[in-house]
Amino acid sequence: MKRTFPIVLVVVLTLFENPARSVSPRDHVGVTDILRKALAEASQIDDESNRSFALIIIAGLQVQADNLVGAYETVGLIRDVSDKGMAWYIISVNLAEKGLFQESFTTADSIPEEDERDRCLKDMALMAAKQGDFAAALNVVSRIRSSYYRALALSELAVVQTKGKKKDSARSLFEAAFEMANTISPHDRRAWVVMQIAVAQAVAGDTSQGFETLRQLRQAIMDQRLKKSFLIDLVGAQAEAGDMEGAYETIDMLEDQVLKDNALAKVAGVQIAAGNITGAINTMSTVEMDSIKVSLLTRIATEQARKGNIIEALANAEAIDYQPYKEIALAEIAGAYAQQGQIEAALETASRISDKDSRVNALIKIATAPGRNGK
């Protein structure tokens, strides 16, 4: 019988809902046994892409369960070089999260693509900083070869320092990040990094400088004649930084309605992420393209469900006139019902889903909900 992805997906996602990191050391044997069964299922998947994806997830969980040897063996089962690199990346990041930086460095060296390796080191540096080991974080940054990822890493470390009320150190790191960013080419790649640093700077508290950098960047984009679509990302950055006035000024510079609608979607996305559903709905009402409205309404409904606002989520889900998106929202609503112990309502909602993968997703949310035993 041909094996397909959803079988192992149920096993693996259930494990994600009860991650190994929350299991005490004496329970690791049981977790390892479950992962061994998941590994047996994964090895039977016919589609190579799906098989690799499952193996990558399992390898990461094995590291969380302190089975590093098993994780390395699992990576050996992955054939595609790019997928194997992703597995090494996930293992490295998990090791860094545990504070095992030497093992993490060794594993990161196995990542074949330099760009991915530098991205991994950037994430490792951030973890070290969050753990309070700033010397280790700077040591990791020193190993990053590309100006692109080194600039982003310095910016992320600056945010951590700001949260730790070390403003002078943060300011110096932001300056170093901008200096490094200015060495990046081509212009569009440099502009994107400057954008990320400016957002981080504004979010970290230096709003005036962050806003000003983004507005200067807007002029630079126009002067250098980069793609107008690049301004869409700038709108998202300005909204994320909190400069809504600047974001709408940028939107007004877009003459094409498709670009305007995509930019407005960026603003709405930031509002949804911040929990400002009313603002997101108001922004959505100014969008003309139906496809973007449907996408935003789906995101709004799923966010409302995650927050437990089931009545509002259900009302918005019913208004979605594209069935695949409606079912994505319904799956999240089914999980929300289960979280509240309303299992019958959860199952009834799941029964309305016709797409197999979406229905499996809904059933996983129901099966793993903390409130599933109550009513």
N, C-alpha and C positions, 0 to 999 in steps of 0.2 A: 504494500500500500504506500502511495506517495505521501511523504511527510511534508507538511507546510508549517509556516511560521507560527500561527496562533497557538498551537499546542504548547510549545516551549514558552511562548509569550506569557501565558497564564501562570506558569511556574515562576518565571523570572520576575514578572511584575509583582507577584505576591510577595516574593522575597524583598523587593524594593520597598513595599509597604511595611515590612518588618525587617529593616536592614540589619546585617550581621553586626554592625558597630554597636547596636544596642543590646547585643547578647553578651552575657557574662562569659569569661574564658572557659568555664566548665561546660558551657553549652555549645562551644565551637565544634565539638565532635558531631553533634546533631545537625548543625548548620552545614558542615562539610559533607555529611551524608546526603542532605537535600540537594546541595550543589552538584554532587556526583550524579544524582538522578537527573538533574537538569542538564548536565553535560552529556549524559547518554541520549537524552531526547534531542539536544541540539545537534549532535553528531549525525542524526538521522534526517536532518532537514535537507531536502534536495536542492533548493535554491541557494547558490553560494553566497549571495549578498545577505540573505536572511540568516543563513547559518553563521556567517562572520559576525553579524550584529549580535546574535545571541551569545556567541562565544566571548565577544568583547565585554558584554555585561557580566557574564559569569566570571571572567578573569578579574574584573574589578571587585566583585563580591567576595571572591576568594582572598584577595588582599585584605579586605575589611575583616575577614574571618581569620586573619593571620596565617593563611595558607599560601605563602609566597611561592613555594616550589610548585604547588598545584596551579597557580596563576601562570607561571612561566610555561608549564606544560600545556596549558590551555592555549596560550598564544601560539605555541608550536603547531596547533591544529589549524590555524588560520592560514590560508594560501595566498590571498591577495596582499601584496606588499603594503599598499596604502592602508588597508584594514588592519594589518599587523602593526603598523605605525600608530594607529589610533589606540590599539590595545596597550602598547607600551606607554603611550601618553596617559591613559587612564590609570594604569598601574603606578606610574611615577607620581601622579597627583595624589593618589591614595596614600602612597608611602610618605609623601611630604606632609600630608594631613596628619599622619601619625607621628611626625617629627623625625622620621628616618631619612634624613637628607642625603647621607652618603649612598644608601641603597637607591634612593630616588635619582641621584645623579647618574649612577651606573646604569639604571634602567633607561633614563632619558637618552643616554648615548646610543641606545639601540634604535632610536627613532630615525629612519633613513632620510627624511626630508628636513633640511636645515630650518625652513620656515616653521614647521610643526614643532621641531625641537626647541626653537626659541620661544614659541608660544607656551610650550610646557614649562620652560624655565621662568617665564613671566608669572605664570600661575603659581609656581612653587615659591617664588619670592614673596608673593602676596600672602600665601599661607604662613610663611615664616614670620612675616611682619605681624599678622594677626595673632600669632602665638606668642608675640612679645620678644622674639629673637631677631632684633633689627640688624645685628651684625651678620647673622646668617642670611637675612634677606638681601643685604647689599652684596654679600659674597655671591649669591645666586645671580644677581643682576650683572655682576662683572663677567659672568660666563656667557651672557647673551651677546651674540655676534651682530645682529642687525640693529641699526639705529631705530627702526620702526618699533620693535618689541621692547627695546631698552627704554625708549621714551615713554611708552605706555606703562611699563613696569615702574618707572620712577614716579609717574603720575599717581599710580595706585598706592604706592608707598606713602606718598605725600598725604593722601586722603586718610590713611591709617594714622599717620602722625598728627593730623588735625584732630581726629577723634580722640587721640590721646592728649590733646591740648598742648602739643609741642609745635606751636605755630611757626617759630623761627626755622625749625628743621623742615617743616612742611613747605614753607615759602622757598627755601633753598632747593628743595627737591623739585618743586614746580618750575623754578627757573632752569634747573638742569634738564628737566624734561622738555621744556620749550626749546632750549638750546640744541638738544639732541634732535628734536623734531625738525629743526631748520636744516639739518644735514640730509634729510630724506629726499629722495627723488623717485618717481616723477612728482609733479605738482599735486596731482589728485590724491596720491597716497600721503603726501606730506599734509595736505589740507585736512584729510580725514583724521590723522593723528592729532593735529592741533585742535581739531574740533572736540575730540574725546578728552584731551587734557583740559580744555577750557570748561567743559561741562563738569569735570571732576573738581576743578577749581571753584566753580560757582556752588556746586553741591556742598563742597567742604566749607563754605562760608564766605569766600571772597567773591561775592556776587558781582560787584561793580567791575572788577578786573575780568572776570569770566564773561560777563555780558559784552564788555568792550572788545575782548578778543574775538568773540563770535561775530560781532558786527563788522570788525575789520576783516575778518575772514570772508564775510559775504562780499565785500568790495573786492577782495583779492580774487575770489572765484569769478566775478564779473570781468575783472581786468585781464585775467589769464585765459578767459574764454573756455573755462572748463564746462562740462556738460551741464545744461540747466537742471537736469535731474539731480545733480549734486546738491542743489539748493533744497531739495526735499529732505535730504539727510540733515542739512543745516537747520531746517525748521524743527525737526525732531530734537536736535541737540539743544536749540534755544528753549523749546518747551520743557525739556528735561531739566535744564538749568534753572528754569523758573522765569525766563524772560519771555512771557507770552506776548508782550507788546512787540518785541523784536521778531518773534516768530511770525506774527501776522503782517508785519512790515515786509518780511521776506516772501510770504505768500502773495502779497500784493504785487511783487515783482514778477510773478509767474503769469505769463499771458495765456498759456495753454490750460484749458479746463481740466484735462486729465492730470496734468502735473499739480494743479491746485488741489484737486480732490485727493490725490495721493499725499500731498503735504498736510491737508486737513486730517487725513487718516493717522498721520504721525502724531499730530496734536491729540487726537482722541485716544490714541494708544497710550500716550503718557498719562492722560487723565484716568483711563481705566486702571492702569498699573498703580496709580496713586489712590485709587478708591473713589475718585470723583466721578461717579456714574452720571450724575445730573449734568455736569459739564460735558462729559463725553456724548451724552444724548443730544445736547444742544449743538455741539460741534458736528455730530453726524447729520443733523437736520440741514446743515449748510452744504452738504455733499450732494452732488448731482448724479454721480454714477451709481446705478443700482447695485452692481457687483460689490463695490466698496461698502455701501450701506449694509448689505447683507453680511459681509465679513465683520464689520464693526458690531452689528447687532448680535452676532454669534459670540463675539468676545465679551460683550456686555453681559449677555445671559449667562455665560459660563462663569464669569467673575462673580456675578450675583449669587449663583449657585454655590460657589466655593465659600462665599461669605455667609451662607445659610439663608439668604433671602429668596426662598423658594418661590413664593407667590409672584414676585416681580420677575424672577428668572423665567418662570413658566410662561408668563404673559409675553415676554419678549421672544421666547423660543417659538411660541405659537405664531408670532408675526413674521418669522423667517420663512420666506417662500421658496427656499432652495433646500430640498430634502436632505442631502448629505450634511449640510451645515446645521440644519435643524436637529439632526440625530446626534451630532457632536455635542450640542447644548443639552439634549435630553439625557445623554450618558452622564454628563456632569450633574444634572438635576437628580438622576437616579441615585448617584453617590451621595448627594446632599440629603436626600430623604433617608438613606441608610444611616448617615452620620447622626441623624436625629432619632434613630430607632424606628422609623416608619417603614418597615420592611415591605409590607404589602404595597404601599404606594411606590416604593422603589422598584419592585418587581413589575408592577403595572406599567410604570414609565419605561422600563427596559423592554417590555414586550412590544412597545410601539416602534422600536428600532428595527429596521429591516436589514441594514448593512451588518454583515457578520462581524467584522472587526470592531465596529462601534458597539455592537451588542456585547461582545466579549469584554471590551473595555468597561462597559457599564456593570457587567456582572462581577468583574474583578473589584471595582469600587465598592459594590455592595458586600461582597464576601470579605473584604478586608477592613470595612468600616468599624471603628470602635463601638459604635452604637448598634451593631447588627443583632445583639442579643436582647435588646430592649424594644419596647413598643410605646 
